[in-house]
Amino acid sequence: MLTCQFSHAQFTVGKDTGKTKDDSRVFTSVEQSPEFPGGYEAFSNYLAKNLQYPKVARLIGVNGRLVVSFTVDESGHVINATPRNCVGAGCEAEAVRLLEASPVWRPGIQNGRPVRVQYNVPISFSLGGGPTTTYIGNLRNSKYGFVFNIKGDLYTIDEAEKILGKTFPSDQIEVAEPFYNYNKVEKFEMPDKKEVYLIILKKS
């Protein structure tokens, strides 16, 4: 089961966030706020219905809450979706895709004209039922490669299994992000894998 939570940003009257590349101001409060077709409840339903849990995040058991900033422009399109924190394993890219694929909003109005308005929205990635169990064997047998960061040191999946055992609770994962073997450490080379991810475990 996938869950997605939404709450709209709190605005401060009369302020703007500065200028965008094309010199258009971006407001955080306007006389008439932008509106998703059908309102906030419809927006929440859109997010919940269209969220696609990333394959790697599902495999690892990643759960997390992203806060994403985005702007509704003068024509009602969602632009500049930017994650404010990191969950990893493709969740940020999915949140950006989901928001920028949003139907056209009714634009915000200030002084009788359409303007750009910025929002912050939390999007929760959850497999339901709380933390899950991550199986090392499932990771090893997948088309993805994994390197583990345990208390600041890097380990192969086989080395990590000796430390963690064959399973570990998914809520031990702080973040999962693409791994780039810049130093060309041989044991971390996995040319047969589609992508390689670094699983950073919480230190406590």
Backbone as a ProteinNet text record, in pm:
[ID]
protein_1_A
[PRIMARY]
MLTCQFSHAQFTVGKDTGKTKDDSRVFTSVEQSPEFPGGYEAFSNYLAKNLQYPKVARLIGVNGRLVVSFTVDESGHVINATPRNCVGAGCEAEAVRLLEASPVWRPGIQNGRPVRVQYNVPISFSLGGGPTTTYIGNLRNSKYGFVFNIKGDLYTIDEAEKILGKTFPSDQIEVAEPFYNYNKVEKFEMPDKKEVYLIILKKS
[TERTIARY]
84.6	0	87.9	55.8	129.5	45.3	109.6	37.7	106	26.8	81	4.5	75.7	11	38.5	-57.9	-43.1	-98.5	-27	-82.9	-24.1	-107.6	-57.8	27	106.9	201.3	128.4	191.3	140.8	203.9	122	170.7	178.4	270.6	283.2	244.2	144.8	88.5	191.9	194.4	270.9	417	461.4	602.1	620.2	739.1	774.3	914	947.1	1072.2	1188.2	1164.7	1274.1	1240.9	1342.4	1323.2	1370	1298.2	1339.1	1427.7	1470.5	1563	1505.6	1371.1	1314.5	1262.8	1312.2	1283.7	1139	1067.1	930.7	934.6	869.1	866.4	788.1	830.8	761.8	708.4	576.4	511.9	489	485.1	442.3	303.4	250.6	114.4	58.2	-65.4	-130	-275.8	-338.4	-478.9	-568.3	-537.4	-614.1	-514.8	-516.5	-419.4	-443.8	-338.5	-356.1	-445.6	-514.6	-602.1	-589.2	-561.8	-563.2	-707	-730.4	-867.5	-938.2	-1041	-1111.8	-1069.5	-962.8	-921.9	-815.3	-786.1	-677	-701.9	-827.5	-857	-831.5	-867.6	-842.1	-691.6	-615.6	-469.9	-411.5	-457.5	-412.4	-444.7	-563.2	-602.1	-516.7	-483.9	-397.4	-261.5	-203.5	-73.3	-79.2	-179.9	-191.6	-214.5	-293.6	-329.1	-214.9	-134.5	-35.8	108.1	130.6	264.8	309.1	424.8	481.6	603.2	589.6	699.3	820	934.8	1053.6	1091.1	1133.1	1162.4	1271.3	1376.8	1487	1441.1	1362.5	1311.9	1225.9	1144.3	1060.4	1147	1248.1	1336.2	1409.4	1459.7	1535.4	1443.1	1321.8	1229.6	1234.7	1272.3	1285.4	1148.9	1135.8	1020.1	1071.4	996.5	1042.9	946.9	972.3	886.9	970.6	934.7	1001.7	921.9	991.9	929.2	978.2	884.2	919.1	863.3	949.8	909.2	874.8	767.1	734.3	662.8	660.4	597.1	485.1	371.8	263.8	281.8	311.2	343.2	217.8	239.9	129.6	25.3	64.3	-29.8	-89.2	-49.1	-105.4	-26.2	89.3	172.3	264	289.4	382.1	523.9	612.5	750.7	843.9	970.4	1075.9	1051.1	1000.2	983.8	1122.2	1147.8	1280.9	1269.3	1321.1	1319.2	1402.9	1352.9	1422.8	1498.3	1474.3	1548.7	1562.4	1629.7	1663	1616.4	1548.4	1513	1595.8	1612	1697	1622.7	1702	1651.2	1547.2	1559.5	1469.5	1346	1326.9	1206	1200.3	1315	1316.8	1274.9	1329.6	1295.2	1147.7	1093.2	951.8	863.2	900.9	823	822	937.4	945.6	860.6	871	790.7	642.8	601.7	461.1	405.9	481.1	433.2	432.6	539.2	547.2	454.8	399.9	299.2	157.9	148.6	19.3	-64.9	-197.1	-284	-265.4	-305	-290.4	-378.6	-318.9	-390.1	-454.9	-547	-589	-479.6	-418.5	-304.5	-343.2	-243.7	-265.3	-278.2	-351.1	-375.7	-327.4	-250.8	-205.9	-220.3	-288.4	-312	-377.3	-468.8	-548.1	-479.3	-360	-291.4	-235.5	-219.4	-162.7	-15.9	24.1	161.9	207.4	337.2	394	384.5	344.2	327.8	398.9	474.3	551.7	479.9	488.2	431.9	540.3	518.7	595.4	496.1	525.4	433.3	509.8	461.4	522.4	463.5	547.6	503.7	567.4	484.3	534.1	538.7	653.7	671.1	664.1	562.2	545.1	488.4	546.2	495.2	381.2	349.1	238.5	280.7	217.3	243.6	373.5	435.3	558.3	680.6	794	918.8	904.6	969.8	969.7	1105	1117.1	1243.8	1314	1439.1	1519.3	1602.3	1588.1	1657.4	1781.9	1898	2024	2022.1	1966.1	1961.6	1883.7	1774.9	1696.4	1777	1855.4	1939.1	2046.6	2109.2	2216.8	2166	2045.9	1992.5	1923.7	1916.5	1850.1	1945.1	1892.7	1975.3	2052.2	2037.5	2106.5	2220.5	2325.7	2435.7	2424.4	2484.8	2473.6	2606.5	2636.3	2749.6	2688.4	2741.5	2687	2783.2	2727.5	2801.7	2752.6	2838.1	2803.7	2899.5	2845.8	2924.3	3043.7	3022.4	3124.6	3220.1	3214.2	3301.5	3220.5	3285.1	3216.7	3241.7	3135.3	3142.1	3068.7	3118.4	3044.1	2922	2833	2712.4	2747.1	2850.9	2891.8	2950.8	3030	3086.2	2976.3	2879	2768.4	2684.8	2668.4	2589.2	2653.1	2785.8	2854.7	2832.8	2810.1	2787.5	2639.9	2553.1	2410.8	2330.2	2380.9	2301.8	2227	2140.9	2070.7	1957.4	1913.7	1807.8	1840	1774.1	1781	1657.2	1613	1493.1	1517.5	1420.9	1438	1451.2	1401.3	1411.9	1553.1	1646.1	1786.8	1850.5	1782.7	1838	1818.1	1926.6	1918	1885.3	1954.8	1929.9	1994.3	1941.4	2000.4	2018.5	2141.8	2172	2264.3	2267.6	2358	2502.4	2573.1	2711.9	2802.6	2902.2	2998.8	3136.5	3193.7	3321.7	3437.1	3445.8	3543.8	3687.1	3711.7	3847.2	3878.6	3782.7	3801.3	3846.3	3782.6	3810.8	3753.5	3838.9	3800.6	3680.6	3676.6	3568	3431.3	3431.9	3306	3268.3	3348.2	3316	3210	3099	2989	2936.9	3016.7	2978	2855	2820.9	2705.4	2574.7	2582	2461.8	2413.5	2281.9	2222.2	2263.7	2253.4	2295	2348.1	2430.6	2483.4	2439.5	2389.7	2340.8	2420.8	2437.7	2501.7	2391.4	2385.8	2289.8	2362.7	2321.1	2380.8	2291.9	2348.6	2273	2292.3	2189.8	2196.8	2304.7	2373	2485	2441.2	2326.4	2280.6	2198.9
-119.5	0	124.3	219	344.5	453.5	539.2	651.5	779.2	884	1014.1	1120.6	1205	1306.3	1443.3	1533.7	1667.8	1770.9	1879.8	1996.3	2119.2	2222.1	2337.6	2427.2	2508.8	2594.2	2703.7	2752.5	2867.6	2992.9	3092.6	3209.9	3332.4	3421.8	3548.3	3659.9	3737.6	3838.2	3943.4	3976.9	4090.2	4065.7	3940.5	3914	3841.8	3857	3778.2	3722.7	3619	3547	3597.6	3699.6	3750	3740.2	3715.7	3714.5	3583.6	3539.9	3421.4	3463.5	3366.3	3395.2	3494.7	3492	3584.6	3711.9	3735.9	3859.7	3871.1	3761	3761.8	3731.1	3812.5	3789.4	3663.6	3597.2	3479.2	3512.7	3505.1	3544	3422.9	3449.5	3347.2	3378.4	3493	3530.1	3623.5	3598	3681.4	3702.5	3798.4	3828.6	3708.6	3639.1	3518.9	3405.8	3304.4	3195.8	3107.2	3046.8	2947.2	2833.8	2768.1	2657.9	2541.3	2424.9	2300.8	2272.6	2217.1	2186.8	2098	2151.5	2076.5	2108.6	2189.1	2231.2	2143.3	2170.8	2103.2	1953.9	1917.1	1774.9	1700.4	1762.1	1700.5	1689.7	1789.5	1784.4	1669.1	1655.2	1544.9	1411.3	1399.5	1275.1	1250.1	1356.8	1343.7	1287.9	1341.8	1294.8	1148	1113	975.9	876.8	914.4	824.2	805.4	909.5	906.9	884.6	879.1	851.8	711.8	702	573.1	545.3	446.6	416.1	368.7	434.4	392	247.5	173.8	31.4	6.2	87.3	67.2	99	204.1	239.1	126.9	67.4	-45	-164.7	-192.6	-306.7	-291.4	-172.3	-147.8	-136.2	-88.2	-63.9	77.9	170.5	311.1	371.9	431.2	512	650.9	752.5	885.4	993.8	1111.9	1228.3	1337.6	1371.6	1477.8	1606.6	1717.8	1848.2	1904.3	1937.4	1984.4	2125.3	2214.6	2349.4	2351.9	2421.1	2436.5	2568.6	2611.3	2737.6	2713.5	2777.6	2781.6	2911.1	2900.3	3021.1	3094.9	3200.7	3287.1	3215.6	3108.1	3032.5	2913.1	2894.6	2785.8	2657	2658.5	2539.2	2530.7	2407.8	2384.9	2379.9	2461.8	2468.3	2469.1	2447.6	2461	2376.8	2256.2	2166.5	2126.6	2150	2128.9	2064.1	1942.7	1879.6	1960.3	1971.8	2045.2	1953	1824.6	1727.6	1600.9	1502	1384	1256.4	1172.2	1037	936.5	965.5	884	776.3	694.2	579.8	619.5	739	782.9	856.2	872.4	937.6	1085.2	1153.3	1295.3	1315.3	1234	1245.7	1217.4	1120	1087.6	1200.9	1263.5	1375	1492	1521.5	1628.9	1593.9	1471.4	1428	1443.6	1398.3	1400.5	1542.6	1633.9	1771.8	1841.9	1822.3	1894	1834.1	1713.3	1654.4	1693	1775.7	1816.5	1886.8	1865.6	1945	2093.9	2172.9	2317.9	2373.6	2455.3	2520.3	2650.6	2702.7	2841	2926.7	3018.1	3092.9	3188.1	3223.1	3321.9	3462	3547.3	3683.5	3783.6	3881	3991	4120.3	4218	4346.3	4327.7	4231.7	4212.1	4137.3	4084	4010.9	3878.6	3780.5	3651.6	3667.5	3599.6	3604.8	3464.7	3451.5	3324.4	3314.3	3195.5	3173.6	3045.2	3053.5	2938.9	2864.7	2732.8	2645.7	2552.8	2499.3	2386.2	2276.1	2155.2	2044.7	1923.2	1858.8	1733.4	1615.2	1527.4	1404.7	1287.3	1197.6	1083.8	958.5	894.7	765.5	659.4	575.4	474.1	347.3	235	105.5	58.3	134.7	101.5	6.2	20.2	-70.9	-45.9	69.2	99.3	39.3	35.4	-15.2	-158.4	-186.9	-321.2	-386.2	-511.5	-583	-583.7	-543.4	-545.3	-673.4	-748.1	-876	-858.2	-887.1	-874.5	-960.9	-1082	-1171.5	-1112.5	-1041.4	-977.6	-868.2	-794.7	-690.1	-752.8	-858.9	-924.5	-981.1	-1034.1	-1099.3	-1003.9	-876.8	-780.1	-733.7	-655.4	-601.4	-476.8	-439.8	-323.2	-366.6	-284.7	-310.3	-220.8	-265.1	-188.8	-184.6	-66.2	-43.9	10.3	-32.4	8.9	102.6	209	298.1	269.1	202.5	167.5	239.3	335.5	416.5	482.5	527.2	604.4	525.1	392.6	308.5	239.3	217.2	156	5.4	-67.8	-213.3	-265	-376.7	-446.5	-511.2	-562.2	-625.9	-751.3	-823.9	-943.1	-905.6	-799.5	-752.3	-701.3	-629.2	-576.1	-688.2	-796.4	-908.6	-969.7	-972.1	-1026.1	-937.8	-809.7	-715.5	-711	-704.1	-682.1	-809.9	-918.6	-1040	-1041.8	-1139.2	-1155.4	-1056	-992.4	-891.7	-776.7	-662	-550.9	-464	-394	-309.3	-192.3	-167	-59.7	77.3	93.5	225.2	255.6	160.9	189.4	268.6	277.1	346.4	497.2	570.3	716.3	770.6	720.3	761.6	659.6	650.2	565.2	651.1	659.2	749.8	682	732	671.6	671.9	564.3	550.6	561	647.1	665.6	628.1	525.7	472.6	552.9	679.6	770.2	721.5	656.5	609.6	474.5	420.2	293.3	180.6	175.9	66.4	-61.3	-158.5	-277.1	-350.7	-362.6	-440.2	-372.6	-243.6	-173.2	-161	-220.8	-220	-326.7	-287.3	-380.3	-355.7	-389.2	-359.6	-436.4	-544.6	-624.8	-571.2	-468.1	-413.4	-290.1	-271.5	-159.3	-26.4	-17	101.2	54.3	137.3	104.7	212.7	169.2	261.7	248.4	360.5	364.2	370.3	271.2	270.4	320.2	436.7	495.3	459.6	387.1	347.2	448.3	464.8	555.6	508.7	602.7	568.3	519.5	562.9	522.3	395
0	0	0	-86.3	-92.1	-29	47.5	104.9	64.7	49.9	12.2	87	160.7	241.4	182.2	198.9	142.1	238.4	254.9	323.8	256.7	234.6	159.6	248.2	184.6	256.8	334	438.3	511.5	451	422.2	350.8	442.7	411.6	482.1	386.4	424	333.3	296.7	167.6	121	91.7	97.4	71.2	-61.4	-118.8	-236.1	-214.9	-291.7	-268.7	-353.2	-434	-516.8	-664	-745.7	-890.1	-949.2	-1050.9	-1124	-1239.5	-1319.9	-1429.7	-1529	-1547.2	-1644.8	-1576	-1452.3	-1381	-1336.5	-1323.2	-1271.3	-1122.7	-1043.1	-899.3	-866.5	-759.8	-710.5	-572	-556.3	-431.9	-342.2	-212.2	-117.5	-62.7	-100.1	-61.9	-167.6	-205.9	-307.7	-270.5	-338	-310.7	-340.7	-448.2	-485.6	-510.5	-425.4	-433.9	-555.6	-608.8	-714.3	-664.2	-756.1	-715.3	-812.1	-757.5	-834.3	-875.6	-995.2	-1036.7	-934	-870.7	-768.8	-627.4	-611.4	-478.7	-415.8	-287.7	-218	-201.4	-174.6	-158.8	-289.7	-401.8	-531.7	-558.5	-513.7	-529.9	-449	-324.9	-240.6	-305.6	-361.3	-429.2	-553.2	-625	-742.8	-703.4	-596.3	-551.8	-511.1	-431	-381.9	-496	-594.4	-704.2	-803.1	-822.5	-930.5	-885.3	-754.9	-704.5	-745.5	-808	-848	-760.9	-673.3	-580.7	-660.4	-649.2	-725.4	-693.8	-797.1	-782.1	-678.5	-681.5	-587	-445.4	-428.7	-296	-239.5	-323.6	-279.9	-242.6	-324.6	-300.3	-166.6	-140.8	-18.6	102.2	78.3	188.8	239.8	150	189.3	218.4	334.7	370.9	406.9	374.1	411.7	369.3	419.8	392.6	327.8	206.4	132.6	142.9	153.4	137.7	4.9	-82.3	-216	-236.6	-279.1	-315.5	-464	-499	-641.3	-663	-787	-823.2	-922.7	-899	-998.3	-1075.3	-1206.3	-1282.4	-1329.3	-1407.3	-1448.7	-1533.1	-1599.3	-1682.8	-1609.1	-1481.4	-1402.5	-1407.4	-1474.4	-1481	-1358.6	-1314.6	-1204.1	-1259.7	-1205.2	-1251	-1128.8	-1156.4	-1055.2	-929.4	-947.3	-832.9	-782.5	-653.9	-596	-458.5	-441	-308.2	-209.3	-87.1	18.2	112.4	102.3	181.2	97.7	150	70.4	139.8	62.6	105.3	26.3	-102.6	-187.9	-263.8	-333.5	-410.6	-513.9	-568.7	-675.1	-628.9	-497.9	-447.3	-486.5	-484.7	-520.9	-666.3	-755	-897	-919.5	-846.6	-861.1	-811.1	-700.1	-648.3	-746.6	-806.4	-906.2	-1027.9	-1076.2	-1192.1	-1164.1	-1047	-1010.5	-1007.1	-947.1	-937.2	-1072.4	-1150.5	-1278.7	-1383.4	-1357.2	-1445.6	-1403.4	-1300.8	-1247.1	-1353.6	-1350.5	-1439.5	-1416	-1512.3	-1502.9	-1391.4	-1306.7	-1197.8	-1246.2	-1167.3	-1185.7	-1123.1	-1197.4	-1143.7	-1031.3	-952	-847	-906.2	-835.5	-883.3	-779	-823.9	-738.7	-817.6	-759	-826.5	-962.5	-970.2	-1090.4	-1202.7	-1178.3	-1285.7	-1233.4	-1322.3	-1280.7	-1240.8	-1134.9	-1087.1	-1048.4	-1026.6	-982.4	-830.1	-783.7	-639.7	-601	-492.2	-446.5	-333.9	-341.5	-238.8	-186	-66.5	-15	17.5	-26.9	-3.2	47.9	155.4	199.9	124.1	76.6	9.5	82.4	134	211.1	124.8	125.5	60.5	169.4	164.1	267.9	206.4	245.7	201.8	290.3	393.4	482	591.7	708	818.1	892.3	872.7	944.8	876.9	949.4	890.9	841	731.1	675.4	701.6	660.2	673.3	538.9	536.9	414.8	413.4	305.1	291.9	205.4	263.6	191.2	64.5	74.4	-40.8	-157	-127.7	-233.7	-302.5	-223.6	-282.5	-371.7	-322.5	-397.1	-529.8	-530.8	-649.4	-746.6	-712	-799.1	-909.5	-1000.8	-1110.1	-1067.9	-940.4	-887.6	-794.8	-788.3	-697.6	-575.6	-464.1	-340.6	-266.4	-214.5	-124.4	4.4	118.1	246.7	319.5	372.7	461.6	603	681.5	818.7	912.1	986.2	1080.3	1012.9	888.9	818.5	732.3	738.4	657	547.7	432.5	319	314.8	282.4	276.9	154.4	100.8	-3.6	60.5	-21.9	30.8	111.7	68	143.6	279.2	281.3	407.5	500.4	442.1	521.8	582.4	507.9	558.6	683.6	688.5	805.8	929	904.1	1014.5	1053.6	953.4	978.1	991.1	933.4	923.3	791	773.4	645.5	626.6	734	725.6	820	795.5	890.1	871.7	976.7	964.7	869.7	784.1	685.7	750.1	873.4	935.9	985.6	967.4	994.8	880.4	766.1	650.3	664.8	659.3	663.3	525.5	423.5	286.3	193.5	72.5	-31.1	-155	-205.2	-314.9	-415.6	-538.8	-637.6	-589.1	-617.2	-575.2	-696.7	-688.1	-796.2	-743.1	-801.5	-755.3	-815.1	-771.9	-830	-809.4	-697.8	-667.6	-730.4	-804.9	-876.4	-782.5	-666.1	-573.4	-633.9	-654.4	-731.5	-672.2	-540.7	-480.9	-495.6	-530.3	-550.6	-698.6	-786.6	-928.8	-956.9	-1017.7	-1047.4	-1187.9	-1288.9	-1427.4	-1474.5	-1405	-1445.7	-1388.2	-1305.5	-1244	-1319.5	-1322.4	-1394.2	-1333	-1201.6	-1126.1	-991.7	-929.3	-797.3	-699.3	-584	-482.1	-353.9	-286.5	-156.6	-51.4	35.4	146.1	270.5	317.1	436.9	556.4	651.1	768.9	880.9	961.9	1075.4	1171.9	1233.3	1321.2	1458.1	1502.2	1634.7	1628.6
[MASK]
++++++++++++++++++++++++++++++++++++++++++++++++++++++++++++++++++++++++++++++++++++++++++++++++++++++++++++++++++++++++++++++++++++++++++++++++++++++++++++++++++++++++++++++++++++++++++++++++++++++++++++

